[in-house]
Amino acid sequence: MLMINIQQFKTLQKKTSASFHQQKKLIKNIMLGKDVYCQQCNGILQVKFNKEATLAHVCCVQRCTDIKLELG
Ligand SMILES: [Zn+2]
């Protein structure tokens, strides 16, 4: 079983939450028709949704950006 230090976990949660909001903003911008670019390759980012629209998948062509975000 994987044990995780509680302090590490808190840091992780904080990071996740900050990037979660950032990612939501990013998806919103893409959906608004704005051009959003990958920070690594400067390729344009695209967003796809699963059938139920509960999961958004943001990626660039080269896949250095590959974000999956639950919208539920
Ligand atoms: Zn990229």
PDB file of the backbone (N, CA, C, O) and the ligand in Angstrom, with CONECT records:
HET     ZN  A 101       1
ATOM      1  N   MET A   1       0.837  -1.193   0.000  1.00  0.00           N
ATOM      2  CA  MET A   1       0.000   0.000   0.000  1.00  0.00           C
ATOM      3  C   MET A   1       0.877   1.251   0.000  1.00  0.00           C
ATOM      4  O   MET A   1       1.901   1.306   0.682  1.00  0.00           O
ATOM      5  N   LEU A   2       0.475   2.215  -0.747  1.00  0.00           N
ATOM      6  CA  LEU A   2       1.222   3.458  -0.847  1.00  0.00           C
ATOM      7  C   LEU A   2       0.883   4.378   0.312  1.00  0.00           C
ATOM      8  O   LEU A   2      -0.272   4.740   0.533  1.00  0.00           O
ATOM      9  N   MET A   3       1.923   4.743   1.044  1.00  0.00           N
ATOM     10  CA  MET A   3       1.716   5.678   2.151  1.00  0.00           C
ATOM     11  C   MET A   3       2.193   7.048   1.718  1.00  0.00           C
ATOM     12  O   MET A   3       3.247   7.194   1.099  1.00  0.00           O
ATOM     13  N   ILE A   4       1.411   8.031   2.050  1.00  0.00           N
ATOM     14  CA  ILE A   4       1.797   9.383   1.667  1.00  0.00           C
ATOM     15  C   ILE A   4       1.816  10.279   2.901  1.00  0.00           C
ATOM     16  O   ILE A   4       0.882  10.297   3.703  1.00  0.00           O
ATOM     17  N   ASN A   5       2.885  11.000   3.020  1.00  0.00           N
ATOM     18  CA  ASN A   5       3.053  11.958   4.109  1.00  0.00           C
ATOM     19  C   ASN A   5       1.928  12.991   4.050  1.00  0.00           C
ATOM     20  O   ASN A   5       1.642  13.542   2.987  1.00  0.00           O
ATOM     21  N   ILE A   6       1.295  13.250   5.186  1.00  0.00           N
ATOM     22  CA  ILE A   6       0.127  14.142   5.199  1.00  0.00           C
ATOM     23  C   ILE A   6       0.487  15.548   4.721  1.00  0.00           C
ATOM     24  O   ILE A   6      -0.319  16.221   4.079  1.00  0.00           O
ATOM     25  N   GLN A   7       1.703  15.980   5.042  1.00  0.00           N
ATOM     26  CA  GLN A   7       2.142  17.303   4.601  1.00  0.00           C
ATOM     27  C   GLN A   7       2.278  17.348   3.082  1.00  0.00           C
ATOM     28  O   GLN A   7       1.900  18.324   2.435  1.00  0.00           O
ATOM     29  N   GLN A   8       2.818  16.286   2.542  1.00  0.00           N
ATOM     30  CA  GLN A   8       2.949  16.168   1.092  1.00  0.00           C
ATOM     31  C   GLN A   8       1.574  16.185   0.446  1.00  0.00           C
ATOM     32  O   GLN A   8       1.353  16.795  -0.600  1.00  0.00           O
ATOM     33  N   PHE A   9       0.674  15.502   1.100  1.00  0.00           N
ATOM     34  CA  PHE A   9      -0.673  15.396   0.572  1.00  0.00           C
ATOM     35  C   PHE A   9      -1.344  16.760   0.523  1.00  0.00           C
ATOM     36  O   PHE A   9      -2.021  17.097  -0.448  1.00  0.00           O
ATOM     37  N   LYS A  10      -1.150  17.539   1.582  1.00  0.00           N
ATOM     38  CA  LYS A  10      -1.728  18.883   1.626  1.00  0.00           C
ATOM     39  C   LYS A  10      -1.165  19.760   0.516  1.00  0.00           C
ATOM     40  O   LYS A  10      -1.893  20.505  -0.141  1.00  0.00           O
ATOM     41  N   THR A  11       0.138  19.656   0.323  1.00  0.00           N
ATOM     42  CA  THR A  11       0.783  20.418  -0.747  1.00  0.00           C
ATOM     43  C   THR A  11       0.218  20.000  -2.090  1.00  0.00           C
ATOM     44  O   THR A  11      -0.070  20.825  -2.957  1.00  0.00           O
ATOM     45  N   LEU A  12       0.071  18.721  -2.232  1.00  0.00           N
ATOM     46  CA  LEU A  12      -0.464  18.159  -3.466  1.00  0.00           C
ATOM     47  C   LEU A  12      -1.871  18.691  -3.732  1.00  0.00           C
ATOM     48  O   LEU A  12      -2.201  19.100  -4.845  1.00  0.00           O
ATOM     49  N   GLN A  13      -2.683  18.674  -2.691  1.00  0.00           N
ATOM     50  CA  GLN A  13      -4.051  19.166  -2.818  1.00  0.00           C
ATOM     51  C   GLN A  13      -4.080  20.622  -3.241  1.00  0.00           C
ATOM     52  O   GLN A  13      -4.849  21.023  -4.115  1.00  0.00           O
ATOM     53  N   LYS A  14      -3.213  21.411  -2.593  1.00  0.00           N
ATOM     54  CA  LYS A  14      -3.143  22.833  -2.913  1.00  0.00           C
ATOM     55  C   LYS A  14      -2.773  23.033  -4.369  1.00  0.00           C
ATOM     56  O   LYS A  14      -3.403  23.809  -5.088  1.00  0.00           O
ATOM     57  N   LYS A  15      -1.748  22.326  -4.786  1.00  0.00           N
ATOM     58  CA  LYS A  15      -1.289  22.422  -6.172  1.00  0.00           C
ATOM     59  C   LYS A  15      -2.389  22.014  -7.127  1.00  0.00           C
ATOM     60  O   LYS A  15      -2.644  22.689  -8.125  1.00  0.00           O
ATOM     61  N   THR A  16      -3.040  20.907  -6.816  1.00  0.00           N
ATOM     62  CA  THR A  16      -4.105  20.394  -7.664  1.00  0.00           C
ATOM     63  C   THR A  16      -5.209  21.423  -7.805  1.00  0.00           C
ATOM     64  O   THR A  16      -5.724  21.667  -8.896  1.00  0.00           O
ATOM     65  N   SER A  17      -5.559  22.021  -6.678  1.00  0.00           N
ATOM     66  CA  SER A  17      -6.647  22.978  -6.684  1.00  0.00           C
ATOM     67  C   SER A  17      -6.293  24.208  -7.519  1.00  0.00           C
ATOM     68  O   SER A  17      -7.115  24.696  -8.295  1.00  0.00           O
ATOM     69  N   ALA A  18      -5.073  24.703  -7.357  1.00  0.00           N
ATOM     70  CA  ALA A  18      -4.650  25.877  -8.126  1.00  0.00           C
ATOM     71  C   ALA A  18      -4.648  25.575  -9.607  1.00  0.00           C
ATOM     72  O   ALA A  18      -5.119  26.380 -10.411  1.00  0.00           O
ATOM     73  N   SER A  19      -4.117  24.413  -9.976  1.00  0.00           N
ATOM     74  CA  SER A  19      -4.050  24.092 -11.387  1.00  0.00           C
ATOM     75  C   SER A  19      -5.435  23.737 -11.917  1.00  0.00           C
ATOM     76  O   SER A  19      -5.718  23.920 -13.100  1.00  0.00           O
ATOM     77  N   PHE A  20      -6.285  23.235 -11.046  1.00  0.00           N
ATOM     78  CA  PHE A  20      -7.649  22.921 -11.449  1.00  0.00           C
ATOM     79  C   PHE A  20      -8.359  24.174 -11.936  1.00  0.00           C
ATOM     80  O   PHE A  20      -9.015  24.169 -12.978  1.00  0.00           O
ATOM     81  N   HIS A  21      -8.216  25.251 -11.167  1.00  0.00           N
ATOM     82  CA  HIS A  21      -8.858  26.507 -11.556  1.00  0.00           C
ATOM     83  C   HIS A  21      -8.247  27.056 -12.834  1.00  0.00           C
ATOM     84  O   HIS A  21      -8.941  27.594 -13.697  1.00  0.00           O
ATOM     85  N   GLN A  22      -6.948  26.910 -12.931  1.00  0.00           N
ATOM     86  CA  GLN A  22      -6.244  27.360 -14.124  1.00  0.00           C
ATOM     87  C   GLN A  22      -6.730  26.586 -15.350  1.00  0.00           C
ATOM     88  O   GLN A  22      -6.950  27.155 -16.419  1.00  0.00           O
ATOM     89  N   GLN A  23      -6.891  25.287 -15.168  1.00  0.00           N
ATOM     90  CA  GLN A  23      -7.324  24.433 -16.268  1.00  0.00           C
ATOM     91  C   GLN A  23      -8.759  24.722 -16.670  1.00  0.00           C
ATOM     92  O   GLN A  23      -9.102  24.684 -17.852  1.00  0.00           O
ATOM     93  N   LYS A  24      -9.599  25.011 -15.676  1.00  0.00           N
ATOM     94  CA  LYS A  24     -10.987  25.338 -15.971  1.00  0.00           C
ATOM     95  C   LYS A  24     -11.067  26.620 -16.789  1.00  0.00           C
ATOM     96  O   LYS A  24     -11.854  26.729 -17.730  1.00  0.00           O
ATOM     97  N   LYS A  25     -10.243  27.578 -16.414  1.00  0.00           N
ATOM     98  CA  LYS A  25     -10.190  28.856 -17.122  1.00  0.00           C
ATOM     99  C   LYS A  25      -9.745  28.628 -18.570  1.00  0.00           C
ATOM    100  O   LYS A  25     -10.279  29.202 -19.518  1.00  0.00           O
ATOM    101  N   LEU A  26      -8.756  27.774 -18.682  1.00  0.00           N
ATOM    102  CA  LEU A  26      -8.207  27.440 -19.988  1.00  0.00           C
ATOM    103  C   LEU A  26      -9.276  26.836 -20.901  1.00  0.00           C
ATOM    104  O   LEU A  26      -9.426  27.234 -22.056  1.00  0.00           O
ATOM    105  N   ILE A  27     -10.005  25.877 -20.362  1.00  0.00           N
ATOM    106  CA  ILE A  27     -11.063  25.225 -21.133  1.00  0.00           C
ATOM    107  C   ILE A  27     -12.149  26.229 -21.504  1.00  0.00           C
ATOM    108  O   ILE A  27     -12.676  26.213 -22.617  1.00  0.00           O
ATOM    109  N   LYS A  28     -12.471  27.090 -20.566  1.00  0.00           N
ATOM    110  CA  LYS A  28     -13.481  28.114 -20.816  1.00  0.00           C
ATOM    111  C   LYS A  28     -13.060  28.994 -21.989  1.00  0.00           C
ATOM    112  O   LYS A  28     -13.856  29.283 -22.883  1.00  0.00           O
ATOM    113  N   ASN A  29     -11.812  29.410 -21.972  1.00  0.00           N
ATOM    114  CA  ASN A  29     -11.302  30.252 -23.050  1.00  0.00           C
ATOM    115  C   ASN A  29     -11.373  29.553 -24.393  1.00  0.00           C
ATOM    116  O   ASN A  29     -11.756  30.156 -25.396  1.00  0.00           O
ATOM    117  N   ILE A  30     -11.003  28.280 -24.413  1.00  0.00           N
ATOM    118  CA  ILE A  30     -11.055  27.524 -25.665  1.00  0.00           C
ATOM    119  C   ILE A  30     -12.497  27.442 -26.156  1.00  0.00           C
ATOM    120  O   ILE A  30     -12.780  27.608 -27.343  1.00  0.00           O
ATOM    121  N   MET A  31     -13.404  27.181 -25.208  1.00  0.00           N
ATOM    122  CA  MET A  31     -14.811  27.049 -25.577  1.00  0.00           C
ATOM    123  C   MET A  31     -15.418  28.370 -26.035  1.00  0.00           C
ATOM    124  O   MET A  31     -16.385  28.391 -26.795  1.00  0.00           O
ATOM    125  N   LEU A  32     -14.841  29.462 -25.564  1.00  0.00           N
ATOM    126  CA  LEU A  32     -15.304  30.775 -26.002  1.00  0.00           C
ATOM    127  C   LEU A  32     -14.745  31.131 -27.383  1.00  0.00           C
ATOM    128  O   LEU A  32     -15.033  32.192 -27.936  1.00  0.00           O
ATOM    129  N   GLY A  33     -13.948  30.225 -27.911  1.00  0.00           N
ATOM    130  CA  GLY A  33     -13.413  30.428 -29.250  1.00  0.00           C
ATOM    131  C   GLY A  33     -12.093  31.176 -29.261  1.00  0.00           C
ATOM    132  O   GLY A  33     -11.604  31.577 -30.317  1.00  0.00           O
ATOM    133  N   LYS A  34     -11.520  31.361 -28.076  1.00  0.00           N
ATOM    134  CA  LYS A  34     -10.215  32.033 -28.019  1.00  0.00           C
ATOM    135  C   LYS A  34      -9.124  31.035 -28.341  1.00  0.00           C
ATOM    136  O   LYS A  34      -9.254  29.840 -28.076  1.00  0.00           O
ATOM    137  N   ASP A  35      -8.059  31.536 -28.910  1.00  0.00           N
ATOM    138  CA  ASP A  35      -6.918  30.681 -29.184  1.00  0.00           C
ATOM    139  C   ASP A  35      -6.050  30.581 -27.941  1.00  0.00           C
ATOM    140  O   ASP A  35      -5.555  31.581 -27.422  1.00  0.00           O
ATOM    141  N   VAL A  36      -5.878  29.353 -27.480  1.00  0.00           N
ATOM    142  CA  VAL A  36      -5.028  29.119 -26.316  1.00  0.00           C
ATOM    143  C   VAL A  36      -3.891  28.209 -26.760  1.00  0.00           C
ATOM    144  O   VAL A  36      -4.114  27.190 -27.413  1.00  0.00           O
ATOM    145  N   TYR A  37      -2.682  28.587 -26.402  1.00  0.00           N
ATOM    146  CA  TYR A  37      -1.521  27.865 -26.895  1.00  0.00           C
ATOM    147  C   TYR A  37      -0.805  27.087 -25.800  1.00  0.00           C
ATOM    148  O   TYR A  37      -0.808  27.472 -24.630  1.00  0.00           O
ATOM    149  N   CYS A  38      -0.209  26.012 -26.200  1.00  0.00           N
ATOM    150  CA  CYS A  38       0.592  25.190 -25.302  1.00  0.00           C
ATOM    151  C   CYS A  38       1.806  25.989 -24.840  1.00  0.00           C
ATOM    152  O   CYS A  38       2.472  26.643 -25.643  1.00  0.00           O
ATOM    153  N   GLN A  39       2.087  25.932 -23.537  1.00  0.00           N
ATOM    154  CA  GLN A  39       3.205  26.697 -23.005  1.00  0.00           C
ATOM    155  C   GLN A  39       4.545  26.095 -23.407  1.00  0.00           C
ATOM    156  O   GLN A  39       5.577  26.762 -23.327  1.00  0.00           O
ATOM    157  N   GLN A  40       4.532  24.860 -23.830  1.00  0.00           N
ATOM    158  CA  GLN A  40       5.795  24.194 -24.159  1.00  0.00           C
ATOM    159  C   GLN A  40       6.120  24.270 -25.645  1.00  0.00           C
ATOM    160  O   GLN A  40       7.248  24.599 -26.015  1.00  0.00           O
ATOM    161  N   CYS A  41       5.146  23.971 -26.500  1.00  0.00           N
ATOM    162  CA  CYS A  41       5.442  23.911 -27.935  1.00  0.00           C
ATOM    163  C   CYS A  41       4.747  25.015 -28.720  1.00  0.00           C
ATOM    164  O   CYS A  41       4.930  25.139 -29.931  1.00  0.00           O
ATOM    165  N   ASN A  42       3.942  25.824 -28.013  1.00  0.00           N
ATOM    166  CA  ASN A  42       3.186  26.898 -28.651  1.00  0.00           C
ATOM    167  C   ASN A  42       2.180  26.415 -29.689  1.00  0.00           C
ATOM    168  O   ASN A  42       1.694  27.194 -30.508  1.00  0.00           O
ATOM    169  N   GLY A  43       1.879  25.138 -29.645  1.00  0.00           N
ATOM    170  CA  GLY A  43       0.853  24.601 -30.520  1.00  0.00           C
ATOM    171  C   GLY A  43      -0.517  24.970 -29.972  1.00  0.00           C
ATOM    172  O   GLY A  43      -0.677  25.164 -28.767  1.00  0.00           O
ATOM    173  N   ILE A  44      -1.493  25.066 -30.848  1.00  0.00           N
ATOM    174  CA  ILE A  44      -2.825  25.440 -30.388  1.00  0.00           C
ATOM    175  C   ILE A  44      -3.450  24.293 -29.599  1.00  0.00           C
ATOM    176  O   ILE A  44      -3.306  23.125 -29.958  1.00  0.00           O
ATOM    177  N   LEU A  45      -4.138  24.640 -28.531  1.00  0.00           N
ATOM    178  CA  LEU A  45      -4.762  23.620 -27.686  1.00  0.00           C
ATOM    179  C   LEU A  45      -6.190  23.350 -28.147  1.00  0.00           C
ATOM    180  O   LEU A  45      -6.922  24.258 -28.541  1.00  0.00           O
ATOM    181  N   GLN A  46      -6.556  22.100 -28.088  1.00  0.00           N
ATOM    182  CA  GLN A  46      -7.911  21.705 -28.441  1.00  0.00           C
ATOM    183  C   GLN A  46      -8.548  21.018 -27.259  1.00  0.00           C
ATOM    184  O   GLN A  46      -7.872  20.380 -26.451  1.00  0.00           O
ATOM    185  N   VAL A  47      -9.851  21.154 -27.165  1.00  0.00           N
ATOM    186  CA  VAL A  47     -10.551  20.483 -26.079  1.00  0.00           C
ATOM    187  C   VAL A  47     -11.581  19.513 -26.664  1.00  0.00           C
ATOM    188  O   VAL A  47     -12.308  19.835 -27.603  1.00  0.00           O
ATOM    189  N   LYS A  48     -11.614  18.334 -26.081  1.00  0.00           N
ATOM    190  CA  LYS A  48     -12.598  17.329 -26.468  1.00  0.00           C
ATOM    191  C   LYS A  48     -13.354  16.894 -25.235  1.00  0.00           C
ATOM    192  O   LYS A  48     -12.837  16.960 -24.119  1.00  0.00           O
ATOM    193  N   PHE A  49     -14.563  16.454 -25.435  1.00  0.00           N
ATOM    194  CA  PHE A  49     -15.362  15.989 -24.308  1.00  0.00           C
ATOM    195  C   PHE A  49     -15.782  14.552 -24.536  1.00  0.00           C
ATOM    196  O   PHE A  49     -15.901  14.092 -25.672  1.00  0.00           O
ATOM    197  N   ASN A  50     -16.002  13.857 -23.440  1.00  0.00           N
ATOM    198  CA  ASN A  50     -16.550  12.516 -23.589  1.00  0.00           C
ATOM    199  C   ASN A  50     -18.050  12.622 -23.858  1.00  0.00           C
ATOM    200  O   ASN A  50     -18.621  13.711 -23.810  1.00  0.00           O
ATOM    201  N   LYS A  51     -18.667  11.509 -24.133  1.00  0.00           N
ATOM    202  CA  LYS A  51     -20.083  11.482 -24.536  1.00  0.00           C
ATOM    203  C   LYS A  51     -20.991  12.172 -23.528  1.00  0.00           C
ATOM    204  O   LYS A  51     -21.922  12.890 -23.893  1.00  0.00           O
ATOM    205  N   GLU A  52     -20.698  11.939 -22.248  1.00  0.00           N
ATOM    206  CA  GLU A  52     -21.562  12.477 -21.199  1.00  0.00           C
ATOM    207  C   GLU A  52     -21.203  13.918 -20.840  1.00  0.00           C
ATOM    208  O   GLU A  52     -21.868  14.551 -20.020  1.00  0.00           O
ATOM    209  N   ALA A  53     -20.141  14.424 -21.468  1.00  0.00           N
ATOM    210  CA  ALA A  53     -19.646  15.776 -21.187  1.00  0.00           C
ATOM    211  C   ALA A  53     -19.275  15.956 -19.719  1.00  0.00           C
ATOM    212  O   ALA A  53     -19.431  17.039 -19.154  1.00  0.00           O
ATOM    213  N   THR A  54     -18.787  14.892 -19.118  1.00  0.00           N
ATOM    214  CA  THR A  54     -18.339  14.985 -17.733  1.00  0.00           C
ATOM    215  C   THR A  54     -16.824  15.084 -17.658  1.00  0.00           C
ATOM    216  O   THR A  54     -16.261  15.387 -16.605  1.00  0.00           O
ATOM    217  N   LEU A  55     -16.173  14.825 -18.777  1.00  0.00           N
ATOM    218  CA  LEU A  55     -14.720  14.825 -18.803  1.00  0.00           C
ATOM    219  C   LEU A  55     -14.229  15.646 -19.997  1.00  0.00           C
ATOM    220  O   LEU A  55     -14.598  15.393 -21.143  1.00  0.00           O
ATOM    221  N   ALA A  56     -13.401  16.620 -19.698  1.00  0.00           N
ATOM    222  CA  ALA A  56     -12.807  17.422 -20.758  1.00  0.00           C
ATOM    223  C   ALA A  56     -11.368  16.985 -20.941  1.00  0.00           C
ATOM    224  O   ALA A  56     -10.664  16.699 -19.972  1.00  0.00           O
ATOM    225  N   HIS A  57     -10.949  16.937 -22.159  1.00  0.00           N
ATOM    226  CA  HIS A  57      -9.587  16.525 -22.464  1.00  0.00           C
ATOM    227  C   HIS A  57      -8.937  17.617 -23.312  1.00  0.00           C
ATOM    228  O   HIS A  57      -9.316  17.837 -24.462  1.00  0.00           O
ATOM    229  N   VAL A  58      -7.965  18.285 -22.731  1.00  0.00           N
ATOM    230  CA  VAL A  58      -7.271  19.360 -23.430  1.00  0.00           C
ATOM    231  C   VAL A  58      -5.906  18.855 -23.848  1.00  0.00           C
ATOM    232  O   VAL A  58      -5.152  18.330 -23.028  1.00  0.00           O
ATOM    233  N   CYS A  59      -5.588  19.011 -25.115  1.00  0.00           N
ATOM    234  CA  CYS A  59      -4.260  18.599 -25.547  1.00  0.00           C
ATOM    235  C   CYS A  59      -3.787  19.402 -26.745  1.00  0.00           C
ATOM    236  O   CYS A  59      -4.585  19.974 -27.488  1.00  0.00           O
ATOM    237  N   CYS A  60      -2.475  19.432 -26.918  1.00  0.00           N
ATOM    238  CA  CYS A  60      -1.875  20.017 -28.108  1.00  0.00           C
ATOM    239  C   CYS A  60      -1.489  18.861 -29.030  1.00  0.00           C
ATOM    240  O   CYS A  60      -1.578  17.692 -28.655  1.00  0.00           O
ATOM    241  N   VAL A  61      -1.066  19.207 -30.226  1.00  0.00           N
ATOM    242  CA  VAL A  61      -0.768  18.178 -31.211  1.00  0.00           C
ATOM    243  C   VAL A  61       0.337  17.242 -30.715  1.00  0.00           C
ATOM    244  O   VAL A  61       0.275  16.027 -30.908  1.00  0.00           O
ATOM    245  N   GLN A  62       1.339  17.826 -30.079  1.00  0.00           N
ATOM    246  CA  GLN A  62       2.486  17.024 -29.649  1.00  0.00           C
ATOM    247  C   GLN A  62       2.289  16.349 -28.295  1.00  0.00           C
ATOM    248  O   GLN A  62       3.127  15.572 -27.838  1.00  0.00           O
ATOM    249  N   ARG A  63       1.176  16.661 -27.677  1.00  0.00           N
ATOM    250  CA  ARG A  63       0.825  16.038 -26.397  1.00  0.00           C
ATOM    251  C   ARG A  63       1.746  16.393 -25.236  1.00  0.00           C
ATOM    252  O   ARG A  63       1.830  15.636 -24.268  1.00  0.00           O
ATOM    253  N   CYS A  64       2.439  17.527 -25.311  1.00  0.00           N
ATOM    254  CA  CYS A  64       3.156  17.942 -24.102  1.00  0.00           C
ATOM    255  C   CYS A  64       2.147  18.534 -23.126  1.00  0.00           C
ATOM    256  O   CYS A  64       2.356  18.511 -21.913  1.00  0.00           O
ATOM    257  N   THR A  65       1.046  19.067 -23.669  1.00  0.00           N
ATOM    258  CA  THR A  65      -0.082  19.408 -22.824  1.00  0.00           C
ATOM    259  C   THR A  65      -1.114  18.322 -23.032  1.00  0.00           C
ATOM    260  O   THR A  65      -1.575  18.083 -24.148  1.00  0.00           O
ATOM    261  N   ASP A  66      -1.468  17.671 -21.944  1.00  0.00           N
ATOM    262  CA  ASP A  66      -2.435  16.575 -22.025  1.00  0.00           C
ATOM    263  C   ASP A  66      -3.173  16.542 -20.691  1.00  0.00           C
ATOM    264  O   ASP A  66      -2.794  15.837 -19.756  1.00  0.00           O
ATOM    265  N   ILE A  67      -4.236  17.329 -20.643  1.00  0.00           N
ATOM    266  CA  ILE A  67      -4.945  17.518 -19.375  1.00  0.00           C
ATOM    267  C   ILE A  67      -6.322  16.865 -19.457  1.00  0.00           C
ATOM    268  O   ILE A  67      -7.073  17.067 -20.411  1.00  0.00           O
ATOM    269  N   LYS A  68      -6.625  16.092 -18.447  1.00  0.00           N
ATOM    270  CA  LYS A  68      -7.976  15.557 -18.336  1.00  0.00           C
ATOM    271  C   LYS A  68      -8.608  16.197 -17.114  1.00  0.00           C
ATOM    272  O   LYS A  68      -8.020  16.212 -16.033  1.00  0.00           O
ATOM    273  N   LEU A  69      -9.802  16.719 -17.293  1.00  0.00           N
ATOM    274  CA  LEU A  69     -10.434  17.440 -16.216  1.00  0.00           C
ATOM    275  C   LEU A  69     -11.882  16.981 -16.065  1.00  0.00           C
ATOM    276  O   LEU A  69     -12.659  16.993 -17.019  1.00  0.00           O
ATOM    277  N   GLU A  70     -12.220  16.579 -14.847  1.00  0.00           N
ATOM    278  CA  GLU A  70     -13.605  16.181 -14.580  1.00  0.00           C
ATOM    279  C   GLU A  70     -14.462  17.412 -14.375  1.00  0.00           C
ATOM    280  O   GLU A  70     -14.111  18.308 -13.607  1.00  0.00           O
ATOM    281  N   LEU A  71     -15.573  17.449 -15.055  1.00  0.00           N
ATOM    282  CA  LEU A  71     -16.449  18.621 -14.978  1.00  0.00           C
ATOM    283  C   LEU A  71     -17.639  18.365 -14.075  1.00  0.00           C
ATOM    284  O   LEU A  71     -18.271  19.300 -13.582  1.00  0.00           O
ATOM    285  N   GLY A  72     -17.940  17.102 -13.861  1.00  0.00           N
ATOM    286  CA  GLY A  72     -19.086  16.661 -13.077  1.00  0.00           C
ATOM    287  C   GLY A  72     -19.383  17.606 -11.970  1.00  0.00           C
ATOM    288  O   GLY A  72     -20.323  17.385 -11.206  1.00  0.00           O
TER     289      GLY A  72
HETATM  290 ZN    ZN A 101       2.558  21.245 -26.691  1.00  0.00          ZN2+
END
